Amino acid sequence: MINDKSKRILSKETPEFIGKKVLLKGWVKARRDHGKLIFLDLRDRSGLVQLVVNPKVSEDGYKVAQEIRPEFVVEATGVVKNRSESTINKDLETGAVEVGVSSIIVLSKAQPLPFDMGVEELKLELPTLLDYRALTLRHPKISSIFEVQEALVEGFRNASKKLGCREIVVPTIVASATEGGSGLFEIEYYDHKAFLAQSPQLYKQMMVTVFERVWTIAHAYRAEPSVTTRHLTETTQMDCEIGFVDFRELLDMFEEIAVSMLKHVEESCGNILKKFKMEKIAFGKIPRLTVRETQEIILKEFGRDNRKEKDLAPQDEVDICKWAKEKHKSDLVTITHFPTMAKPFYTMPDPRNPEYSLSYDMLFRGIEIMSGSQRIHDYQQLIESLKKRKLNLKKFEMYLQAFKYGMPPEGGFSFGLERVTMKTLDLKNIREASLFPRDMERVDERFSSIG
C-alpha cells in the first residue's frame, strides 16, 4: 500500500515511512550508476532523497531510468528503506534512508546541461551565473541564498509589526523626484511624463497621518551610471516610518529591528550559514558615532584624513566596522549627523547646529545597509527646504497636503534587502543577492550579448 492518503509525499518526509510504499515527485539532481543499480538524487521543495532503481525489482522502471539525466522531472513510486550503516549520508536530512523504486515516470525531459549542476559549489564566472539564471537558481547553494533572504524579510516584518507598524503598499510610478536630484528613470505615461520611484519615501510619510506607524517593502530605481559590486539599478527596500518620535527613539527603533532581523536569520537558517562558513554575527553594544567622529577615528586608527568629505568613503565603512568589531564586539555601527545639504529636502537639520542633520546610516560588516532620518514635520519649514533646493512645489502638492493639515514629529529608515543579504553570507557581489539583478549592463540578458 502507498501511504495512507495515497498522495505524494515530500523528500524530507520519507524517514516517517520506513517499510511503506510512497509516491515522490521532483527533479533529478544527480545520477550515479553502480553495476546494474542506478542511483538518483531526487530534489523537491523540501530537499533531497536517494532513489535506487534495481532491474530485479522493476524491469520497466530500470528501462525508463536508463534514459534519465539530471534535471529530468520524474514521478517515482517505491518502498522507503533504511540504508546500511556504511552508506548513511550524515550531511543529508534524509541520509539514513533510500527509496527502492518500483515504478518511475518521466514527466518532463531536460536538455543536456551546459555545466555540471551536481557539484557542491558552482564555480562559474558571474556573467555566466546570471546568463543561465533560470538554471543556476536551482543549485542548492544558490537557492539557499534566497532562503536567507526570505528569513531577513520575515525578521524585518516581525520586528516592524512588534513596533506597532501597519503594512502598506505604495506605487512605483511617481510624478516627480523623491529626493530632488538626478538618477531618475523617465517613462512615457500615456500623454505625460512620469518616473520610476527612487524610494517609497513620500508615500510612507503621508501615511503617518493615517496609521501613525507604517512599514512597506518596495522596489526602488536609481539611474546612476555605476557598475560596482555594491550597487544595483533596481533594489528592494524595507522601510518604516513612525510618528510621535524623536531622534533618540528612532535610533533605538532601527537598531532593534536590525538586531531582531539578523537574529531571526541565525535562528532559522543556521544550517545555511554553516554551509557558507559564516562566523556568528557579533551583537555587542552598537556604537553610535557622528560622521565627524567617525572621520577622526579613521584618521587616528588608519591614517587617512577624510575630514573634509561630506560622506564616508567605501574604505571608511570597511575600516570603521573593523574598529567596531575589535573595540565593541559589534558587526553593526550607527553613523549620524551627515551634512544637511548632502541629504534630501525632508531631512531635519539639527537644531543645535543646522549645518548637520538628524540623519543616520547603519553599517554592517563594512557596508551601509540602512539610511534614514528624523523628518521635517513643520509645513513652512518644509516649504523653505524645497525652495532652497530649487524644487518645484507644484510637483509636491499631494505630499505637502499631509503637512499642511497636521503632521506629528516623525522619522523613518530604509534597509536595502540585497545588501543585508550580501553581507549576511559574505557574497562578493550584490548581484548574487538579487534573484534577477538589473544594472547598467543587464535586464535579464546582457546588453553586450544582444544582437
N, C-alpha and C positions, 0 to 999 in steps of 0.2 A: 504493500500500500504506500502511496505517496503520503506526505504529511497530512494531518487531519483535514485541513481545508482544501486539499488538492490544488493549492495555489503556489505560485512562485515564492521561494524564499530568497533572502539575500545571502551573499557570501559569508558575512560575519555571523549569521545565524546557524551555520552548518554544525558547529560544535554542540548545539542543542538537539541535534537529530541523529546521534550516533545509532547506527543499525537501521535507520529508516530511509525510505526512498524519497528523494526530493527533486524539485524542479528548479533549475537555475537558468538565468538569462544574463548575457553580458557580452563584453568584448574579450577576445583572446589577447592577452598582453604578451605572452611568450609561449613558444612551443619547444619541447625537448624530446628527442627520440632516443630511447634506450632499448636496444634489441628490438623486440616486437611490441614494446609498450610505447605509447605516445602520451606525454605529459603536457597538459595545457594549463596555463595560469589564467583563470577567468577573472576579469575585472568588472565590478558593477559599482553602484554608487556608495556601497558600504565598504569596499575593499577588495581583497583577492582571496581566491581559494584554488587549490590544485585539483584538477581533474585528471583521472587516469583512464586511458582508453586501451582495453585489452581485447585482442581478437577472440580470445577464448570466452569472453563474456558477451561480446556483441560483434559479430562479423560485419553487420550493416553499419554499426557505429564506427567501426575501425576503417571501413572504406571511406566514409564521409570524412573522418578525421585526417586521413592521409592527404586530403586536399586543403586542409585548413592552414591559413597563415596568420601571423599577427594582425590584429585589428578586425578580423572577421567577427561578425556579430552572430552569436550562436545561442541555441536553447538546448540544454542538456538535462537529462534525467539519469539519476543513479543513486546508489546507496552510499551514505556517509560512513566512513570507517576511520578508526584510529590509525595513525601512522606508526610504524615501528620506531622504537626509541632512537635509533641511529639516524633516522631520516626527518626527525622533527625540526622544523624551522622556527627557532625561538624569536626571530625578528618579525614574524608574521602573526597577526592576531588569530588566524585560523591554521597556524603552522603545525598543530598537533593532529590535524585531520586531513583527509582527502576524500574525493568522491569517485567511486568506481562507476564509470559511465555505462549505462545500458542502452541509451539512445542519444543521438545528437543530431540537431537540425541546424543548417546554416540559414540564418535569417537575412544576412546581407554579406556580400563578399567585399574584400578590400584589395585595392591595387598593391603591388609590391611597394614597400616603404622606401622613401628617399634616404633614410638613415635608420640606424638601429634604435628602436624605441624600448628595447628590453634591458638596456643598461641602467645602472643605478642613477647615473647623472648624465644629462645630455650636454656634451661638451661641444656646443655649436657657437659660432660667431653670432653676435646679437642680431645682425640683419637677417641671417638665415633662421634664427629662432622666431623672428617676427614674420618673415615671409611665409612660414609654414605654421602660423599661429593656431589655426583650427586643429592642427595635428599635435603640435608641441604642447598645447594646453592639456592634452590627455595624459602626458607623462606625470607620474605621481608626485615627483618632487616639485614640478612646476605648478600643478593643480593645488598642491598644499599651500603655496603662497597665498592663494585666494581663499583658502580655509582660514588662514591667519587674518586676512583682510576682512572676512566675514565676522570674525571674532572681534576685531577692532571696532567695526560698525556697531555690533551688538553691545560692546562695552560702552561705547560713546552714548548709544541710545539709552541704555540702562541708567548711566550716570546722569544724563540730562533729565530724564524723567524723575529721578530721585531728587533733583533740584526743583522739581515742580514745573518744568518746561513742557509746553504743549507742541506737538509736531505740526508743522505747516509745510505746504508745498508751494514753491514760488516759481514764477516764469523765468525762462532763459532768453526770451526775446524782449529787448528793452528799447526805450525811446532815446536814451542818452547815456553818456558815460557815467558809470557808478562812481568812479574815483576822479573824474575830471582830468583825463590825460589821454595819451595815445595808446596804442596797443589794442584797439577795438577792431572786431570783425564787422564790417558793414555788410548788410544783406538787403536784397530787394524785397520789400514788404508791400505787395500789391503796387499801388502807385506812390508809395512812400519809401523813405529810408528808415531802417531800424538797425539794431546791433545785437550781437550775442553778448550776454551778460558777463561782466568781469567778475561779479560776485553776487550773492543774494542780498547784499548789504541793505539797500534802500527798503526792500520789501519787509525784511525781518524787523527793521526799525519801526516801520509803520505798524506792524502787528503787535508791538509792545503796548500800544494804546488799546488793543483789543483783548489780548490774553496776558499781558504783563511779562510773562516768560515764555519764550518760544525756542524751538530748535528745528533745524532742517538739514537735509543732505541734498546738495545741489551741485550741478555742473557749472564750472566757470571756464571762461575762454580768454586767452591772452595772445594777441597777435604780435608777440615780441620776437624779433629776429635773433633768436639764440638757440644754439644746439649744444646743450650741456648735459651732464649726467644727472642733473637735479631739476631740470625744467621740462614741462610738457605744455602743449598748446591747449589741451583740454584736461582739466583736473576735477577731482571730486572733493568738495569742501563740506566739512562737518561743522555747522555753525550753531551758536547760541546767541540770543540777545535777551537781556534781562533788565527789567525796570526796577526802580526804587533801590538802587545800589550805589555804593561809592567805589573809588579806585581800589582800596584795600580789599573790599569784598570781592571785586572782580578777580583780583589776583588769586585769592583763596579758591574761588569757584573753578577757574580753568585749571589750576594745579590739581584740585581734587578730581576733576574729570579726567585729566591726563593720567594720573596715577591709577584711578579706577579702571580706565580703559586698558592700560598696559598690564595691570594685574589680572584682569579678566582673560587676556590672551595667554599669559603664563599658565593660568589655571586650566584653560580649556584646550590649549594647543601645545602643551608641554612636550609631547612626543615629536611634534614637528620642529619645535625649537631645538630639540636634541639632535634631530637629523641634520639641521643646519649648523650644528656645533656652536650654538649661541650661549654666551655667558648669561647668567641671571641678571636681570635689569637691576641696577643699583637704585634703591628708593630711599636714599638718605634725605635729610632736610634740604629742600630745593633752595639754592642760593638765589637771592634777588639782587640784581645789580643794575644801576643805570648804565646807559650806553657809554657815558664818560668814565664811570668807574671801571667798566669792562676794558676800555681802551688803556686805562692806566695799568691794569693788571697785565694786559698784553705787552705793554712796554717793559714793565718790571720783570715779568717771568719769561718773556720770549723775545725781547729786544727789538720789537717793531713799533715804530711810532706812527700810529694812525689817528692821533687825537684830533686832527683837523677834519676827519671824514665824518659825513652825516650818518653813515651806517657801518655795520661791521662787514668786513671782507670775508669771503668764504673761509680763508685760513684762520681768521679770528674766531669764527664759530667753532672750528675744529679745536683750536687751542684752548678756548675758554671752557669747552666741555671736558678736555683733558684735565684742566685745572680743577673743575668742579668734582670730577670723579676722584681725583687724588686728595683734594682738601676737604670735600664734603660728602664723599661716598654717594654721589648723586649723578645719574646719567641725564638728569634734566636740569636746565638752567633757565631762569626768567630774566630777561633784559627789558628795562623800562626807560621811559623818558627820551624818546627819539626827538630830533628837532621838529618843531611844529610844521614848518613849511615843507618838510620832506614827507609829511603824512597827508592823507586825504582831508578834504574840507570839513568833514563831520567830526574830526578828532578834536577832543577838548584840550586846549592849552593848559598847562599847569598854572593855576592862579598865582603861585609864588614866583614863577619865572616863566612867562608866556613864550619865551623863545623855545622852550621844550614842552612836550606834550605828555598827557596822561595816557601814553601808549605802551604797548608791551609786545614782545616776541617770546616764544618759548623755543629753546633749542633742545635737541635730543640726539645724543651720540654724534655731535659735530655738524648738525644742520638745523635750520629753522623749520619747525613743523607747525607753528601756530602764530598768528598775529591778531591783534585786536586793540581796543582802547575803550576808555570812557568816552562817551559821545557828547557833543554839544547838544543840549536839550532846549536851550532858550531860543525862541524863534528869531528874534532880532540879531542875536549873536551868530546864528546860522546863516542868516541873510548876508551879514557882513563878511563871513568866511567865504561864502560863494562869490561875492563881488571881488574880494581880494584876489581870488584865483581866476578872475575874469570868466566865470562860468555863467551861462545864460539861465536866468531864474525861471524863464518860461518852461524850460525843459524839466524843471523840478517841481512843477506846481502841485502834482498829486502828493509827492513826498512831503512838501512843505505844509500841506494841509494838516498832517499829523502833529506838527509842531505849533502851528498857529492856533490849534484848538486843544492844546493841553498835552504836553509830553513830560513825563516824570524824569528825574535823573536816571540815566540808563547807560548801558555799555554792553559790549559783547566780544566774541572771539571766534576764530575760524581755524580749524585743524585741516591740514592737507592730508587726505587719506593715503595717497600714493607715497608721500614722503614718510609718513609714520610706518607704513608697511615696509618700505625700503630699509629703514634703519632698524626696525624690529628684527629683520632677518639678515642684515648686513649685505644687502644686494648692491652690486656695483653700479647699477644704472636704474634710474627711476622707471624706465620703460618696462623693466621686468616686473614692476609692481602695478602695471596697468594691464587689464585684460586685452584691450585693443588700443594701444597708445597712438595718440595724434601728436605730431610735431611738424616742424618745417619740412621734413623730408618724407612724411608718410601720412596717408589716410588709408589704413589697411595696406594698400600697395605702396611700394617705394616709388616716388615720382621719377627717380632716375632710371627706373627699370620699365616705366610705362612707354609704350610706343616702340 
